[in-house]
Amino acid sequence: MNRAVFLFLLAAIAAPAEHLRVMSFNVRYPAPGDGPNRWELRRDLFIESIRAMDPDLMGTQELFHLQGEHIVARLPDYQWFGVSRRGNREDEHMGVFYKPSKLKVIESGNFWLSETPEVAGSQSWDMTLPRMVTWALFELAGSRKRFYYYNTHFAHRREDDAARLKSARLIVERASKIPAAVPFILTGDFNAPAAGEVHAEFARVWTDVWDKAPVRFGPTGTFNGFAGTSTGPRIDWIFVRGSVQPIQAHTVTLNEGGRYPSDHFPVFAVVDIR
C-alpha cells in the first residue's frame, strides 16, 4: 500500500460519519401533450418538493436544459451540470444538482450505455434512444471525504430487457475500476422492477438503500402516472457501495390536491459517508 492510499484510509477511519441527503427524481420532460400536467403548470410544485426534502445531491432523469435552469434560478443554493444524451443541450439530460456549500466537484463526466461508451450520443443493443450516465467525484465540504456518484436512465420499452441488463453490466464494470476504499452512490430510473435481473445485477455487488435502511417512509411503487398510483413496480433506485451506511429511505408522495410534480415519485435517502 502506497503512502497516499494509507493516508486516505487513515483519514476515512478517523473522521466521523457525515450525513448526506440524496434524491433521485424523474422530472418528466416538458411534453406539450401533458395537458394539465404540462411543465409550466407543475413546475412550482416541483420546486416545492425539492425544497421540502432539501437534498444535498439530486440526480434527475428526463431533464431538459430549460428545466435545469429554472430549478437553479428558483433554488439558488444549488448548481447543476450535465449534457444531453445527444452530447449537447438538446433532449434529455441526466442533470446532477448539488449544494456547493456541502459538496465540491473534483471531476465530472459522462459515458454512454453502448458498445462505444465514450462516443456521445451512441446507442447499441437495439435501443431506440441513446442512454447515458453522468458522473462526478465529489468532496464533502470541510473534510477530505470523497465519493463517486453515477446518475442514469435506462431504456424504457418492454422489449429492452436485454439492453437494460447490458447497461447494468456496463455500469458495474466501469464502477469496479473505482478504488474500493472510495464510497460510491448510484441513482436512476431503471425502468425495471426491483424483483428482476437488472436489479439483481446491481444488488450482487452493491446495497439498495430501500432494502437496507432501518427507517422507511412511503409506498414501494415509484411510477404514479400523475395520478398518485403507488401499486406499480419500484423502478427508481438508490444504490451505495463501500463505507456508505443507509439511514433512511423515503418514497416522496408530496402533492397539492391530487396534482403531482412528476409522473414518478422522487426517491430520497439519508446516508452516512464514513
C-alpha atoms as an extended CHARMM CRD file, in Angstrom:
* protein
*
       274  EXT
         1         1  MET       CA              0.0000000000        0.0000000000        0.0000000000  PROA      1               0.0000000000
         2         2  ASN       CA              1.4720000000        3.3540000000       -1.0270000000  PROA      2               0.0000000000
         3         3  ARG       CA              1.6100000000        6.3170000000        1.3380000000  PROA      3               0.0000000000
         4         4  ALA       CA             -1.2040000000        8.2860000000       -0.3570000000  PROA      4               0.0000000000
         5         5  VAL       CA             -3.6570000000        5.3740000000       -0.1090000000  PROA      5               0.0000000000
         6         6  PHE       CA             -2.6240000000        4.7370000000        3.5060000000  PROA      6               0.0000000000
         7         7  LEU       CA             -3.2560000000        8.3750000000        4.4750000000  PROA      7               0.0000000000
         8         8  PHE       CA             -6.6250000000        8.3660000000        2.6890000000  PROA      8               0.0000000000
         9         9  LEU       CA             -7.7430000000        5.2500000000        4.5750000000  PROA      9               0.0000000000
        10        10  LEU       CA             -6.4310000000        6.6080000000        7.8730000000  PROA      10              0.0000000000
        11        11  ALA       CA             -8.3870000000        9.8430000000        7.4010000000  PROA      11              0.0000000000
        12        12  ALA       CA            -11.5480000000        7.9070000000        6.5000000000  PROA      12              0.0000000000
        13        13  ILE       CA            -11.2840000000        5.7600000000        9.6310000000  PROA      13              0.0000000000
        14        14  ALA       CA            -10.5060000000        8.6610000000       11.9470000000  PROA      14              0.0000000000
        15        15  ALA       CA            -13.1560000000       11.0480000000       10.6850000000  PROA      15              0.0000000000
        16        16  PRO       CA            -16.7200000000       10.8380000000       11.9900000000  PROA      16              0.0000000000
        17        17  ALA       CA            -19.5280000000        9.8680000000        9.6180000000  PROA      17              0.0000000000
        18        18  GLU       CA            -21.1950000000       12.6790000000        7.6900000000  PROA      18              0.0000000000
        19        19  HSD       CA            -24.8600000000       12.6980000000        6.7320000000  PROA      19              0.0000000000
        20        20  LEU       CA            -25.6670000000       13.1260000000        3.0510000000  PROA      20              0.0000000000
        21        21  ARG       CA            -29.1920000000       13.7280000000        1.7470000000  PROA      21              0.0000000000
        22        22  VAL       CA            -29.6490000000       12.1820000000       -1.7070000000  PROA      22              0.0000000000
        23        23  MET       CA            -32.6050000000       12.3250000000       -4.0890000000  PROA      23              0.0000000000
        24        24  SER       CA            -33.3700000000       10.7470000000       -7.4580000000  PROA      24              0.0000000000
        25        25  PHE       CA            -36.1270000000       12.4550000000       -9.4470000000  PROA      25              0.0000000000
        26        26  ASN       CA            -37.5020000000       11.6950000000      -12.8950000000  PROA      26              0.0000000000
        27        27  VAL       CA            -38.5790000000       15.2040000000      -13.8510000000  PROA      27              0.0000000000
        28        28  ARG       CA            -40.7970000000       14.2440000000      -16.8290000000  PROA      28              0.0000000000
        29        29  TYR       CA            -39.7000000000       16.2450000000      -19.8320000000  PROA      29              0.0000000000
        30        30  PRO       CA            -41.7650000000       19.3040000000      -20.8770000000  PROA      30              0.0000000000
        31        31  ALA       CA            -44.1750000000       17.4400000000      -23.1490000000  PROA      31              0.0000000000
        32        32  PRO       CA            -46.7850000000       19.7420000000      -24.7570000000  PROA      32              0.0000000000
        33        33  GLY       CA            -49.2580000000       16.8430000000      -24.7800000000  PROA      33              0.0000000000
        34        34  ASP       CA            -49.3150000000       16.5290000000      -20.9990000000  PROA      34              0.0000000000
        35        35  GLY       CA            -52.2900000000       18.8940000000      -20.7570000000  PROA      35              0.0000000000
        36        36  PRO       CA            -52.9340000000       19.8790000000      -17.1310000000  PROA      36              0.0000000000
        37        37  ASN       CA            -49.6370000000       18.2110000000      -16.1640000000  PROA      37              0.0000000000
        38        38  ARG       CA            -47.5180000000       20.3500000000      -18.5020000000  PROA      38              0.0000000000
        39        39  TRP       CA            -44.2200000000       21.5140000000      -17.0160000000  PROA      39              0.0000000000
        40        40  GLU       CA            -45.2570000000       25.1540000000      -16.7450000000  PROA      40              0.0000000000
        41        41  LEU       CA            -48.3000000000       24.1370000000      -14.6700000000  PROA      41              0.0000000000
        42        42  ARG       CA            -46.4340000000       21.8530000000      -12.2470000000  PROA      42              0.0000000000
        43        43  ARG       CA            -43.0120000000       23.4480000000      -12.0020000000  PROA      43              0.0000000000
        44        44  ASP       CA            -43.8550000000       25.4120000000       -8.8380000000  PROA      44              0.0000000000
        45        45  LEU       CA            -44.8910000000       22.1870000000       -7.1080000000  PROA      45              0.0000000000
        46        46  PHE       CA            -41.7540000000       20.5150000000       -8.4170000000  PROA      46              0.0000000000
        47        47  ILE       CA            -39.6410000000       23.2270000000       -6.8110000000  PROA      47              0.0000000000
        48        48  GLU       CA            -41.5650000000       22.9040000000       -3.5390000000  PROA      48              0.0000000000
        49        49  SER       CA            -40.9780000000       19.1520000000       -3.4340000000  PROA      49              0.0000000000
        50        50  ILE       CA            -37.2180000000       19.7000000000       -3.6960000000  PROA      50              0.0000000000
        51        51  ARG       CA            -37.3510000000       22.4220000000       -1.0720000000  PROA      51              0.0000000000
        52        52  ALA       CA            -39.3280000000       20.1460000000        1.2690000000  PROA      52              0.0000000000
        53        53  MET       CA            -36.7960000000       17.2920000000        1.0930000000  PROA      53              0.0000000000
        54        54  ASP       CA            -33.7320000000       19.5740000000        0.9830000000  PROA      54              0.0000000000
        55        55  PRO       CA            -31.3190000000       17.1370000000       -0.7340000000  PROA      55              0.0000000000
        56        56  ASP       CA            -27.6000000000       17.8820000000       -0.7780000000  PROA      56              0.0000000000
        57        57  LEU       CA            -27.3450000000       15.9140000000       -4.0220000000  PROA      57              0.0000000000
        58        58  MET       CA            -30.0090000000       15.1380000000       -6.6070000000  PROA      58              0.0000000000
        59        59  GLY       CA            -29.8520000000       13.1190000000       -9.8050000000  PROA      59              0.0000000000
        60        60  THR       CA            -32.5450000000       13.8340000000      -12.3750000000  PROA      60              0.0000000000
        61        61  GLN       CA            -33.8120000000       11.9960000000      -15.4300000000  PROA      61              0.0000000000
        62        62  GLU       CA            -35.7060000000       13.3570000000      -18.4600000000  PROA      62              0.0000000000
        63        63  LEU       CA            -34.4200000000       16.8150000000      -17.5880000000  PROA      63              0.0000000000
        64        64  PHE       CA            -34.3600000000       19.3740000000      -20.3730000000  PROA      64              0.0000000000
        65        65  HSD       CA            -31.9430000000       22.2860000000      -20.1600000000  PROA      65              0.0000000000
        66        66  LEU       CA            -34.6930000000       24.8540000000      -19.6540000000  PROA      66              0.0000000000
        67        67  GLN       CA            -35.9430000000       22.8430000000      -16.6710000000  PROA      67              0.0000000000
        68        68  GLY       CA            -32.4880000000       22.6840000000      -15.1390000000  PROA      68              0.0000000000
        69        69  GLU       CA            -32.0600000000       26.4270000000      -15.4920000000  PROA      69              0.0000000000
        70        70  HSD       CA            -35.4620000000       27.0460000000      -13.9260000000  PROA      70              0.0000000000
        71        71  ILE       CA            -34.6300000000       24.8560000000      -10.9260000000  PROA      71              0.0000000000
        72        72  VAL       CA            -31.3910000000       26.6550000000      -10.0640000000  PROA      72              0.0000000000
        73        73  ALA       CA            -32.9980000000       30.0560000000      -10.7000000000  PROA      73              0.0000000000
        74        74  ARG       CA            -35.6840000000       29.2360000000       -8.1360000000  PROA      74              0.0000000000
        75        75  LEU       CA            -33.3470000000       27.3640000000       -5.7780000000  PROA      75              0.0000000000
        76        76  PRO       CA            -30.0920000000       29.3640000000       -5.7990000000  PROA      76              0.0000000000
        77        77  ASP       CA            -28.5000000000       27.1450000000       -3.1450000000  PROA      77              0.0000000000
        78        78  TYR       CA            -27.9580000000       24.6000000000       -5.9470000000  PROA      78              0.0000000000
        79        79  GLN       CA            -25.7640000000       24.3140000000       -9.0100000000  PROA      79              0.0000000000
        80        80  TRP       CA            -26.1120000000       21.7240000000      -11.7470000000  PROA      80              0.0000000000
        81        81  PHE       CA            -24.1810000000       20.1000000000      -14.5750000000  PROA      81              0.0000000000
        82        82  GLY       CA            -24.7070000000       17.5930000000      -17.3650000000  PROA      82              0.0000000000
        83        83  VAL       CA            -25.0640000000       17.2620000000      -21.1150000000  PROA      83              0.0000000000
        84        84  SER       CA            -27.9410000000       15.7620000000      -23.0460000000  PROA      84              0.0000000000
        85        85  ARG       CA            -27.9990000000       12.2020000000      -24.3210000000  PROA      85              0.0000000000
        86        86  ARG       CA            -27.1510000000       13.7230000000      -27.7330000000  PROA      86              0.0000000000
        87        87  GLY       CA            -23.9830000000       15.2380000000      -26.2600000000  PROA      87              0.0000000000
        88        88  ASN       CA            -25.2750000000       18.8160000000      -26.3690000000  PROA      88              0.0000000000
        89        89  ARG       CA            -28.1350000000       20.8070000000      -24.7970000000  PROA      89              0.0000000000
        90        90  GLU       CA            -30.8810000000       19.2670000000      -26.9160000000  PROA      90              0.0000000000
        91        91  ASP       CA            -33.0240000000       16.4670000000      -25.4610000000  PROA      91              0.0000000000
        92        92  GLU       CA            -32.9030000000       14.7120000000      -22.0950000000  PROA      92              0.0000000000
        93        93  HSD       CA            -30.1100000000       15.3300000000      -19.5780000000  PROA      93              0.0000000000
        94        94  MET       CA            -29.0110000000       13.2740000000      -16.5840000000  PROA      94              0.0000000000
        95        95  GLY       CA            -28.6930000000       16.5740000000      -14.7300000000  PROA      95              0.0000000000
        96        96  VAL       CA            -26.9110000000       16.4510000000      -11.3740000000  PROA      96              0.0000000000
        97        97  PHE       CA            -27.8310000000       19.1060000000       -8.7900000000  PROA      97              0.0000000000
        98        98  TYR       CA            -25.7680000000       19.7430000000       -5.6870000000  PROA      98              0.0000000000
        99        99  LYS       CA            -25.2370000000       22.2810000000       -2.9240000000  PROA      99              0.0000000000
       100       100  PRO       CA            -21.8050000000       23.9230000000       -3.2820000000  PROA      100             0.0000000000
       101       101  SER       CA            -21.9720000000       24.7280000000        0.4340000000  PROA      101             0.0000000000
       102       102  LYS       CA            -21.9530000000       20.9750000000        1.0910000000  PROA      102             0.0000000000
       103       103  LEU       CA            -20.1700000000       19.4280000000       -1.8860000000  PROA      103             0.0000000000
       104       104  LYS       CA            -17.2810000000       20.2760000000       -4.1660000000  PROA      104             0.0000000000
       105       105  VAL       CA            -16.9850000000       18.7750000000       -7.6550000000  PROA      105             0.0000000000
       106       106  ILE       CA            -13.4620000000       17.3950000000       -8.0860000000  PROA      106             0.0000000000
       107       107  GLU       CA            -14.1050000000       15.9740000000      -11.5500000000  PROA      107             0.0000000000
       108       108  SER       CA            -17.1020000000       15.0100000000      -13.6260000000  PROA      108             0.0000000000
       109       109  GLY       CA            -18.0240000000       13.4780000000      -16.9560000000  PROA      109             0.0000000000
       110       110  ASN       CA            -20.3610000000       11.2940000000      -18.9630000000  PROA      110             0.0000000000
       111       111  PHE       CA            -20.3960000000        7.9420000000      -20.6770000000  PROA      111             0.0000000000
       112       112  TRP       CA            -22.9620000000        6.2870000000      -22.8750000000  PROA      112             0.0000000000
       113       113  LEU       CA            -24.6540000000        2.9340000000      -22.3210000000  PROA      113             0.0000000000
       114       114  SER       CA            -23.4840000000        1.4000000000      -25.5560000000  PROA      114             0.0000000000
       115       115  GLU       CA            -20.6640000000       -0.6010000000      -27.1010000000  PROA      115             0.0000000000
       116       116  THR       CA            -18.7860000000        2.7090000000      -27.5250000000  PROA      116             0.0000000000
       117       117  PRO       CA            -19.3040000000        4.4320000000      -24.1420000000  PROA      117             0.0000000000
       118       118  GLU       CA            -17.0290000000        7.3950000000      -24.8860000000  PROA      118             0.0000000000
       119       119  VAL       CA            -18.9200000000        8.3390000000      -28.0620000000  PROA      119             0.0000000000
       120       120  ALA       CA            -21.5310000000       10.9880000000      -27.2610000000  PROA      120             0.0000000000
       121       121  GLY       CA            -25.0000000000       10.0420000000      -28.4750000000  PROA      121             0.0000000000
       122       122  SER       CA            -24.0580000000        6.4340000000      -29.1920000000  PROA      122             0.0000000000
       123       123  GLN       CA            -26.5850000000        3.6320000000      -28.7810000000  PROA      123             0.0000000000
       124       124  SER       CA            -26.4940000000       -0.1600000000      -29.0360000000  PROA      124             0.0000000000
       125       125  TRP       CA            -28.4690000000       -3.2960000000      -28.2350000000  PROA      125             0.0000000000
       126       126  ASP       CA            -31.4870000000       -2.2490000000      -30.3610000000  PROA      126             0.0000000000
       127       127  MET       CA            -32.3340000000        0.7060000000      -28.1090000000  PROA      127             0.0000000000
       128       128  THR       CA            -34.3680000000        3.4040000000      -29.8540000000  PROA      128             0.0000000000
       129       129  LEU       CA            -32.6770000000        6.2670000000      -27.9810000000  PROA      129             0.0000000000
       130       130  PRO       CA            -29.2100000000        6.9830000000      -26.5730000000  PROA      130             0.0000000000
       131       131  ARG       CA            -28.8680000000        6.2560000000      -22.8620000000  PROA      131             0.0000000000
       132       132  MET       CA            -26.1110000000        7.5480000000      -20.6360000000  PROA      132             0.0000000000
       133       133  VAL       CA            -24.5530000000        8.1220000000      -17.2250000000  PROA      133             0.0000000000
       134       134  THR       CA            -23.4920000000       11.4840000000      -15.8240000000  PROA      134             0.0000000000
       135       135  TRP       CA            -20.9650000000       11.0810000000      -13.0300000000  PROA      135             0.0000000000
       136       136  ALA       CA            -18.8360000000       13.0720000000      -10.6020000000  PROA      136             0.0000000000
       137       137  LEU       CA            -16.2310000000       12.7210000000       -7.9280000000  PROA      137             0.0000000000
       138       138  PHE       CA            -17.4260000000       14.8460000000       -5.0140000000  PROA      138             0.0000000000
       139       139  GLU       CA            -15.6750000000       16.0350000000       -1.8900000000  PROA      139             0.0000000000
       140       140  LEU       CA            -17.6410000000       16.8710000000        1.2370000000  PROA      140             0.0000000000
       141       141  ALA       CA            -17.0270000000       20.4640000000        2.3150000000  PROA      141             0.0000000000
       142       142  GLY       CA            -14.9260000000       20.7470000000        5.4250000000  PROA      142             0.0000000000
       143       143  SER       CA            -13.4840000000       17.2500000000        5.1840000000  PROA      143             0.0000000000
       144       144  ARG       CA            -11.2900000000       15.1390000000        2.9490000000  PROA      144             0.0000000000
       145       145  LYS       CA            -14.0330000000       12.5990000000        2.3380000000  PROA      145             0.0000000000
       146       146  ARG       CA            -14.7170000000       11.8940000000       -1.3010000000  PROA      146             0.0000000000
       147       147  PHE       CA            -17.2050000000        9.7100000000       -3.1150000000  PROA      147             0.0000000000
       148       148  TYR       CA            -18.1250000000        8.8530000000       -6.6890000000  PROA      148             0.0000000000
       149       149  TYR       CA            -21.6300000000        9.3730000000       -7.9620000000  PROA      149             0.0000000000
       150       150  TYR       CA            -23.3970000000        7.9630000000      -11.0580000000  PROA      150             0.0000000000
       151       151  ASN       CA            -26.8240000000        9.0360000000      -12.3140000000  PROA      151             0.0000000000
       152       152  THR       CA            -28.6670000000        7.2900000000      -15.1630000000  PROA      152             0.0000000000
       153       153  HSD       CA            -31.8930000000        6.4830000000      -17.0060000000  PROA      153             0.0000000000
       154       154  PHE       CA            -32.3400000000        3.0750000000      -18.6650000000  PROA      154             0.0000000000
       155       155  ALA       CA            -34.1890000000        2.1410000000      -21.8490000000  PROA      155             0.0000000000
       156       156  HSD       CA            -37.9540000000        2.2570000000      -21.4300000000  PROA      156             0.0000000000
       157       157  ARG       CA            -39.5900000000       -0.3140000000      -23.7500000000  PROA      157             0.0000000000
       158       158  ARG       CA            -40.7170000000       -3.7540000000      -22.6210000000  PROA      158             0.0000000000
       159       159  GLU       CA            -38.5810000000       -5.2950000000      -25.3540000000  PROA      159             0.0000000000
       160       160  ASP       CA            -35.4670000000       -3.5750000000      -23.9370000000  PROA      160             0.0000000000
       161       161  ASP       CA            -34.8600000000       -6.1590000000      -21.1980000000  PROA      161             0.0000000000
       162       162  ALA       CA            -31.5680000000       -7.3040000000      -22.7380000000  PROA      162             0.0000000000
       163       163  ALA       CA            -30.4270000000       -3.7090000000      -23.2480000000  PROA      163             0.0000000000
       164       164  ARG       CA            -31.1660000000       -2.8280000000      -19.6230000000  PROA      164             0.0000000000
       165       165  LEU       CA            -29.1860000000       -5.8290000000      -18.3910000000  PROA      165             0.0000000000
       166       166  LYS       CA            -26.2240000000       -4.9570000000      -20.6230000000  PROA      166             0.0000000000
       167       167  SER       CA            -26.4410000000       -1.3680000000      -19.4010000000  PROA      167             0.0000000000
       168       168  ALA       CA            -26.3160000000       -2.5560000000      -15.7840000000  PROA      168             0.0000000000
       169       169  ARG       CA            -23.3080000000       -4.7450000000      -16.5140000000  PROA      169             0.0000000000
       170       170  LEU       CA            -21.5130000000       -1.8500000000      -18.1780000000  PROA      170             0.0000000000
       171       171  ILE       CA            -22.1030000000        0.3800000000      -15.1430000000  PROA      171             0.0000000000
       172       172  VAL       CA            -20.9030000000       -2.3110000000      -12.7460000000  PROA      172             0.0000000000
       173       173  GLU       CA            -17.8110000000       -2.8880000000      -14.8850000000  PROA      173             0.0000000000
       174       174  ARG       CA            -16.9860000000        0.8270000000      -15.0420000000  PROA      174             0.0000000000
       175       175  ALA       CA            -17.5510000000        1.3270000000      -11.3120000000  PROA      175             0.0000000000
       176       176  SER       CA            -15.3480000000       -1.6860000000      -10.4960000000  PROA      176             0.0000000000
       177       177  LYS       CA            -12.3710000000        0.4330000000      -11.5960000000  PROA      177             0.0000000000
       178       178  ILE       CA            -13.0340000000        2.9140000000       -8.7850000000  PROA      178             0.0000000000
       179       179  PRO       CA            -10.8380000000        2.0400000000       -5.7670000000  PROA      179             0.0000000000
       180       180  ALA       CA            -12.8130000000        0.0170000000       -3.2450000000  PROA      180             0.0000000000
       181       181  ALA       CA            -11.8390000000        2.4660000000       -0.4790000000  PROA      181             0.0000000000
       182       182  VAL       CA            -13.7770000000        5.2750000000       -2.1870000000  PROA      182             0.0000000000
       183       183  PRO       CA            -17.5360000000        5.3440000000       -1.4140000000  PROA      183             0.0000000000
       184       184  PHE       CA            -19.9180000000        5.1370000000       -4.3710000000  PROA      184             0.0000000000
       185       185  ILE       CA            -23.5760000000        6.1320000000       -4.9600000000  PROA      185             0.0000000000
       186       186  LEU       CA            -25.8020000000        5.2990000000       -7.9340000000  PROA      186             0.0000000000
       187       187  THR       CA            -29.2110000000        6.8420000000       -8.6490000000  PROA      187             0.0000000000
       188       188  GLY       CA            -31.5760000000        6.4480000000      -11.5490000000  PROA      188             0.0000000000
       189       189  ASP       CA            -34.7920000000        5.4510000000      -13.2350000000  PROA      189             0.0000000000
       190       190  PHE       CA            -34.0760000000        1.9100000000      -14.3470000000  PROA      190             0.0000000000
       191       191  ASN       CA            -37.4160000000        1.0850000000      -15.9720000000  PROA      191             0.0000000000
       192       192  ALA       CA            -37.1920000000       -2.3860000000      -14.4530000000  PROA      192             0.0000000000
       193       193  PRO       CA            -38.8260000000       -3.9570000000      -11.3920000000  PROA      193             0.0000000000
       194       194  ALA       CA            -36.7960000000       -4.3310000000       -8.2260000000  PROA      194             0.0000000000
       195       195  ALA       CA            -37.5290000000       -8.0740000000       -8.2790000000  PROA      195             0.0000000000
       196       196  GLY       CA            -35.8910000000       -8.5480000000      -11.6930000000  PROA      196             0.0000000000
       197       197  GLU       CA            -32.4650000000       -9.4220000000      -13.0420000000  PROA      197             0.0000000000
       198       198  VAL       CA            -31.3640000000       -5.8240000000      -13.6830000000  PROA      198             0.0000000000
       199       199  HSD       CA            -31.7760000000       -5.0150000000      -10.0040000000  PROA      199             0.0000000000
       200       200  ALA       CA            -30.0900000000       -8.3110000000       -9.0980000000  PROA      200             0.0000000000
       201       201  GLU       CA            -27.0660000000       -7.3560000000      -11.2150000000  PROA      201             0.0000000000
       202       202  PHE       CA            -26.5200000000       -4.2970000000       -9.0180000000  PROA      202             0.0000000000
       203       203  ALA       CA            -27.5420000000       -5.9980000000       -5.7510000000  PROA      203             0.0000000000
       204       204  ARG       CA            -24.8930000000       -8.6440000000       -6.3720000000  PROA      204             0.0000000000
       205       205  VAL       CA            -22.1940000000       -6.0510000000       -5.6400000000  PROA      205             0.0000000000
       206       206  TRP       CA            -23.9240000000       -3.0350000000       -4.0210000000  PROA      206             0.0000000000
       207       207  THR       CA            -26.5790000000       -2.1840000000       -1.4330000000  PROA      207             0.0000000000
       208       208  ASP       CA            -30.0690000000       -0.9600000000       -2.3040000000  PROA      208             0.0000000000
       209       209  VAL       CA            -30.8330000000        1.7770000000        0.2310000000  PROA      209             0.0000000000
       210       210  TRP       CA            -34.5640000000        0.9750000000        0.2140000000  PROA      210             0.0000000000
       211       211  ASP       CA            -33.8630000000       -2.6360000000        1.1760000000  PROA      211             0.0000000000
       212       212  LYS       CA            -31.3570000000       -1.8670000000        3.9310000000  PROA      212             0.0000000000
       213       213  ALA       CA            -32.3550000000        1.4360000000        5.5260000000  PROA      213             0.0000000000
       214       214  PRO       CA            -33.5960000000        0.9170000000        9.0970000000  PROA      214             0.0000000000
       215       215  VAL       CA            -36.2190000000        3.6500000000        8.5920000000  PROA      215             0.0000000000
       216       216  ARG       CA            -38.5070000000        3.7910000000        5.5350000000  PROA      216             0.0000000000
       217       217  PHE       CA            -41.3830000000        6.0390000000        4.5480000000  PROA      217             0.0000000000
       218       218  GLY       CA            -43.8510000000        5.9140000000        1.6950000000  PROA      218             0.0000000000
       219       219  PRO       CA            -45.0730000000        3.3110000000       -0.7730000000  PROA      219             0.0000000000
       220       220  THR       CA            -42.9360000000        0.8370000000       -2.6490000000  PROA      220             0.0000000000
       221       221  GLY       CA            -44.1020000000        1.7120000000       -6.1770000000  PROA      221             0.0000000000
       222       222  THR       CA            -42.4030000000        4.7480000000       -7.7310000000  PROA      222             0.0000000000
       223       223  PHE       CA            -44.2510000000        5.3670000000      -11.0280000000  PROA      223             0.0000000000
       224       224  ASN       CA            -47.5100000000        7.2530000000      -10.4660000000  PROA      224             0.0000000000
       225       225  GLY       CA            -48.5880000000        8.3960000000      -13.9390000000  PROA      225             0.0000000000
       226       226  PHE       CA            -49.5040000000       11.8200000000      -12.4920000000  PROA      226             0.0000000000
       227       227  ALA       CA            -52.3320000000       10.0670000000      -10.6260000000  PROA      227             0.0000000000
       228       228  GLY       CA            -50.6630000000        9.2030000000       -7.3190000000  PROA      228             0.0000000000
       229       229  THR       CA            -50.7990000000        5.4720000000       -8.0950000000  PROA      229             0.0000000000
       230       230  SER       CA            -48.3360000000        3.5360000000       -5.9340000000  PROA      230             0.0000000000
       231       231  THR       CA            -49.1990000000       -0.0770000000       -6.7230000000  PROA      231             0.0000000000
       232       232  GLY       CA            -46.7600000000       -0.4410000000       -9.6210000000  PROA      232             0.0000000000
       233       233  PRO       CA            -43.1690000000       -1.6890000000       -9.5050000000  PROA      233             0.0000000000
       234       234  ARG       CA            -40.2770000000        0.0750000000       -7.8250000000  PROA      234             0.0000000000
       235       235  ILE       CA            -38.2380000000        1.2600000000      -10.8040000000  PROA      235             0.0000000000
       236       236  ASP       CA            -36.3410000000        4.2140000000       -9.2620000000  PROA      236             0.0000000000
       237       237  TRP       CA            -33.4220000000        3.1360000000       -7.0710000000  PROA      237             0.0000000000
       238       238  ILE       CA            -30.5430000000        4.4180000000       -4.9790000000  PROA      238             0.0000000000
       239       239  PHE       CA            -27.6090000000        2.0310000000       -4.5860000000  PROA      239             0.0000000000
       240       240  VAL       CA            -24.4870000000        2.5220000000       -2.4770000000  PROA      240             0.0000000000
       241       241  ARG       CA            -21.1460000000        0.8020000000       -2.0990000000  PROA      241             0.0000000000
       242       242  GLY       CA            -18.3160000000        0.8480000000        0.3860000000  PROA      242             0.0000000000
       243       243  SER       CA            -18.4240000000        2.9410000000        3.5440000000  PROA      243             0.0000000000
       244       244  VAL       CA            -21.8830000000        4.3950000000        2.8410000000  PROA      244             0.0000000000
       245       245  GLN       CA            -24.4140000000        3.4630000000        5.5070000000  PROA      245             0.0000000000
       246       246  PRO       CA            -28.1560000000        3.7480000000        4.6950000000  PROA      246             0.0000000000
       247       247  ILE       CA            -30.0060000000        5.6060000000        7.4340000000  PROA      247             0.0000000000
       248       248  GLN       CA            -33.3680000000        6.4720000000        5.8960000000  PROA      248             0.0000000000
       249       249  ALA       CA            -35.2760000000        5.7890000000        2.6540000000  PROA      249             0.0000000000
       250       250  HSD       CA            -38.3470000000        7.6770000000        1.5080000000  PROA      250             0.0000000000
       251       251  THR       CA            -40.6750000000        7.4720000000       -1.4800000000  PROA      251             0.0000000000
       252       252  VAL       CA            -41.9160000000       11.0540000000       -1.6050000000  PROA      252             0.0000000000
       253       253  THR       CA            -45.6290000000       11.4010000000       -2.3930000000  PROA      253             0.0000000000
       254       254  LEU       CA            -45.9180000000       15.1520000000       -1.9060000000  PROA      254             0.0000000000
       255       255  ASN       CA            -48.8250000000       16.5510000000       -3.9150000000  PROA      255             0.0000000000
       256       256  GLU       CA            -51.1930000000       19.5000000000       -3.9650000000  PROA      256             0.0000000000
       257       257  GLY       CA            -54.8170000000       18.4930000000       -4.1070000000  PROA      257             0.0000000000
       258       258  GLY       CA            -54.0240000000       15.4630000000       -6.2290000000  PROA      258             0.0000000000
       259       259  ARG       CA            -51.6160000000       17.2840000000       -8.5550000000  PROA      259             0.0000000000
       260       260  TYR       CA            -48.1500000000       15.7170000000       -8.5970000000  PROA      260             0.0000000000
       261       261  PRO       CA            -44.8160000000       17.3080000000       -9.5410000000  PROA      261             0.0000000000
       262       262  SER       CA            -43.9800000000       14.4510000000      -11.9340000000  PROA      262             0.0000000000
       263       263  ASP       CA            -45.2330000000       11.1070000000      -13.2030000000  PROA      263             0.0000000000
       264       264  HSD       CA            -42.6610000000        9.4540000000      -10.9030000000  PROA      264             0.0000000000
       265       265  PHE       CA            -42.4030000000        9.8080000000       -7.1610000000  PROA      265             0.0000000000
       266       266  PRO       CA            -38.9290000000       11.0250000000       -6.2400000000  PROA      266             0.0000000000
       267       267  VAL       CA            -36.9270000000        8.6590000000       -4.0550000000  PROA      267             0.0000000000
       268       268  PHE       CA            -34.9080000000       10.0950000000       -1.2080000000  PROA      268             0.0000000000
       269       269  ALA       CA            -32.2780000000        8.7470000000        1.1600000000  PROA      269             0.0000000000
       270       270  VAL       CA            -30.1790000000        9.8330000000        4.0820000000  PROA      270             0.0000000000
       271       271  VAL       CA            -26.8540000000        8.0390000000        4.1770000000  PROA      271             0.0000000000
       272       272  ASP       CA            -23.7260000000        8.2800000000        6.2730000000  PROA      272             0.0000000000
       273       273  ILE       CA            -20.4120000000        8.6840000000        4.4480000000  PROA      273             0.0000000000
       274       274  ARG       CA            -17.7350000000        7.1560000000        6.6310000000  PROA      274             0.0000000000
